[in-house]
Amino acid sequence: MPRGTLEVLLVSAKGLDDTDFLSNIDPYAVVTCRTQEKKSSVAKGQGSSPEWNETFLFTVSSGVTEIRIKIMDSDNFSSDDFVGEAIIPLEPAFVVEAMPPAAYNVVKDEQYCGEIRVGLKFFPQENCEREFGNEDNLGGWKESSFD
């Protein structure tokens, strides 16, 4: 499995279901990569077509196959409302290492409720193992002038 750093560019969303009765929704996103979670800013007053243009970094280790982006509506006087969620597979990002922003479906209760634009970049971790050559090339005690 690939190891490294994943950069998630949260660009925008459109066509989100409006969960507020009297006003526009104030959406924000919660991006989850396994146990790591990052929260975007609240797109106050932007309604069903918010723009964030925010970047988040995640450490990727073995077993990570997807990220989840949960869209929430920030409410002042009650708990925040769940708008929908997008699940984005990471395998393509591991292969090409840079994916320009693309649209992914936002779903709630198996129903389409908008789309979100996300770009991905994967920076593989360099292999930490060093190859050791012949001991004679390493220097050390054989090179010392102590008699």
Secondary structure, 3 states (H helix, E strand, C coil): CCCEEEEEEEEEEECCCCCCCCCCCCEEEEEEECCEEEECCCCCCCCCCCEEEEEEEEEECCCCCEEEEEEEECCCCCCCEEEEEEEEECHHHHHHCEEEEEEEEEEECCEEEEEEEEEEEEEECCCCCCCCCCHHHCCCHHHCCCC
